[in-house]
């Protein structure tokens, strides 16, 4: 049996925040590194177009398949234990990629890195919530943790570009392995064990259906970039949806589900899940593709493209650190408002064309960066506050599951829209035209996400004003139902 979350911590909360933030930073660096190392990777290992797609998508498969499972396991069997297992697996998997003799081994390493990332990310917010009580201190801590997301996205491509120039693409993963060893040490000495005092029974059918459904869906989205009408793509997508439907049915029927579906009656949980989904769909999807657009349309180097992307991600770090100043504003309101700000920023990116300068993108990247930082902090706040304290890691896992499923779908949407553009003046012009269309689509998705979050806020306020529901049940006082 794992210790109760109420157990007094042996270590300083700051050390817990440092460890969880460092783990999140490593995960995001690992995820974004291929943005600048894909070309030398592909040349050295003789990767075809499909394999190159899987370099980035492979990590998403591991993340999507295991995030919720790892969150539930962390609550039931120990958050430090799961986090530490993720750190060990990250060390092994990055070493595997660094030493890979061929494409198959390298891609296996990337998928295992996604599994490691799931084990690290899922218990993170639960670990933080265990040592920071609800209130201003927790809001400040979650803002700092959220900054590590933007910092990882900003650092990853630049880090990879520098190390690739200095020692080759294998050096990128070798150094990540060394940093993973540091994370293992921090985990051993910097974290307190926490979890529920009464672990739930294992939900094997939930684990299998969720892992299979998420994996097939992400795989189908990855393969679909080369043509959506192909039989393998359609089979993967249909099988993925069927397994996810099966997961929903299982969770409604088992006595102790991995994901408590009644949480979707909680407006804060709905806003957290929808906000994370639309973050992936509308923001991560576009920004993941932006370096490719800069290189192929404007002829920028990979390092310059990474530095331009860092305008957005770097400002998200700054705004996440300042998000504590908005502690008096309901988190659901922050999600709606920041998604709208991100949409405005993306709309300001429109008008890119061959021959234009990357400076044209600066105003939009600044606006979107500020919105993204506030959004990340608000989502973290909701992920912890909208579930009971003993299920905090499950809430974190669910939030990140929606984020990375949305990211896989968002990248697929952007890539499809861009690839369908044509121009008689050449591929660079087609890329620029397609990028403008994709930007318009993602800006619209931001507006839709903001509308959903605002609806959840209004519904939550009405539910609070109305008191008990018709069934006579009220929300548990252990967590925030309105996102306030």
C-alpha positions, 0 to 999 in steps of 0.5 A: 500500500502506498502512503497517503497524500496527506503524509508529511513530505520529507523533502522541500516542495521546491525539490519536488518542483525541480525534479518534476520540471526537469523531467518534463523539460527532458520529455519535451526536448526529446519530443522536439529534437527531430525537428532539426535532426531528421535530415541527418537521421534519415540520411544516415539510416537510409529512412524512407518518407514513411519512416521519417514521419514515424520519427516524431509520431512514434513518440506520440504512439507511446504517449497516447497509449499509456498516459492515462494508464500510467496516471491511474497506476501512479495514483494506485501504486505510487507516483514516485515509483511510476515517475522513476520507472519512466526516468529509467526507461528514458535512459534506456530508450535514448541510449537505444536511439543513440546506438541504433544500427538501423531504422527499425531499432531507432524507431523502436527507441522513439516509441519507447521514449513515448512510453517513458514520457507517459510514465514521467508526465502522468504522475507529475501534477499529482506529485506537485499537488501532494506537496503544495496545498491548494491556494496561491502556493500551488498556483505559483508552482503549477505556473513554474511547472507549466513554464518547463513545457514551453522551455522544453519546446524552445530548447529542443530544436536548438539543442539538437541543432547545436549538438548535431553540428558539434558531434552528429545526431547520435550525440543528441540522444547520448546527451539525453541519456546522460541527463536521464541518469541525472533525473533518476538521481533527482527522483531518488532523493527529491520526491516523496512517495504518494498515492491513494490509501486504497489502491483500486483493482487493476482494470485490464480490459480498460488498459488493453482497449485504451492502449490499442485504440490510441495506438491504432488511431495515432498510427492511422493519423501518421500514415494518413499524411501519405493518402487518407483513402488507402486501405491500411489507413482506413483500417487503422482509423476504424479499428482505433475508433472501435477500440476507444468506443470499447474503452468507453463501454468498459469504463461505464461497466467496471466497478473501479474504472481507470477513468471515472466517466462521471467526471465528465459531469464536472465542468472543470474536467470538461474544460480541462479535457477540451482545452488540452485537446484543442491545444494539440489540435490548433496550437501544437499541430501548427507550431510543430510544422512551422520550422518545416515551412520556414526551411522549405518556403523561406529557405531558412536554416534549421537553426534559424527556424528553431530560433524563430519557433523559440519566440513563441515557446520562449514567451510561453515560458515567461507568461506561464511564470506570470500566470499566478497573477491571474489566480483570482480569475477562474481557470476555465475562463483563463482557458477560454480567453487564452485559446482566443488569444492564441487564435488571434496570434495565429491569424496574425501569421497569415500572409506568409509568401516566398520572398517575405522575411521571417520577421513577418511572423514575429507579432503573431508568435508573440501574441500566441506565445503569451496565450500559450503560457497562460493556457498551459498554466490554467490547464495544469491548474484544472487537471489537479483541481477538477478531480479528487486529490487521491486521483490527481495523477489520473487527472494529469494523465487524462489531460495529457492524453487529450493534449497528445491525441490532439497533437497527433490529429493537429499535425495530421490536419496541418500536413494534409492541408499543406500537402494539398496546396499546389502552385504553378510557380513551384513547391516553395510557393505551394508550401507557403499557400498551404501554410496560410490555409492551415494557419486559418484552419487552426485559428478557427479551431482555437475559436471553437476550443475557446467556445467550448471552454466558455460553455463549460464555465457557464454550465459550471456556474449554473450548476453551482447556482442551482445546487443539487441536481435532479438526482439529488447528487452534489459535486464532491467538495474535494475538488473544484467543479467550476474551475474557479 
